[in-house]
Amino acid sequence: MDFSWSDEQLAFKQRIINFAKNELNSSIVERKCNCLFEKMLWQRSSRFGIKGIAIPEKYGGLRADPGNLGIGDGRVRFWLPQ
């Protein structure tokens, strides 16, 4: 059984990395150190589709398979306060 990422999953991963670097990277150190939440960044994530990553496309989501769901969660979580 081959568990390597498909080309589609790798492209999805790169889209999320690019989004996070370009849209969520501002003041990352301050936000992580102080556990700050910025509503504007949450709204950007919503417009990109992160909040609907596992919802079917017919309902406005991204219809991510389990692999893409893991990719999306793991990549974006890096940029959000924990």
N, C-alpha and C positions, 0 to 999 in steps of 0.2 A: 504494500500500500504506500502510495506517495503522499507525504504530508507537506510537500513544499508549497509555497504560495503560488497561486496562478498569476498570470500576467495582469488580469483584471484586479486581483487583490493587491498586487504590488503598485499598480497605478492608483488605486484608492488610497493606499497607505501614503503615497507621495502627495496626493491632493490634500490629505489631512495635515501632513507635516508642513507643506507650503502654507496652508491656511493658518495653522497655529503660529508658525514663525512670523508671518506677515501681519496677522491680526491680533494675536494674543501675547506677543512677546514684550510689549511695552510695560515697563515697571515690574517685570516678573520677579526680580529679586525682592523688592519691597513687598509685593503681594504675598510671596511665599513665606517670607520671614514673619510677616505680621498677620497671616491668614486673612488677607483682605479679599473682599468680594466686590467686583466691579460690574454693575448692572449692564453697562455698555458692552462689555466683553461677552456676557451671557447672551445679549441680544444679537451680537455678531455671530456667535455660535449657533443660535437659533436660525438665523437667516441662511447660514451655510448648510444647515440640516442636521447638525449633531443631535439635537433633541429628538429628532424623528428617525434616527438611524435604523431602528428595528421595525418601524411601521411600514406597512405595504405602500407602494407608490400610489395606488389608487386612492389612498387616504392622505396623500401629501408627504409621505415619508421617503426614505432612501432605499427601503427594502434590502437591508444588508443581511447577508447570510451570516452564520455564526462566526466564520473566520473574519469577515469584514467588521463585524460587531466588536470582536476582540481587538482588531487593529485600531479601530476608531477610538474605542475607550482607552486603550493603552497610550496612544499618541497624544490625545487631547488631555488626558489626566496629568501628563507631565507639565502642562502649562497652567493648570488650575491649582488654587490653594487646596491643601489637604489637611 
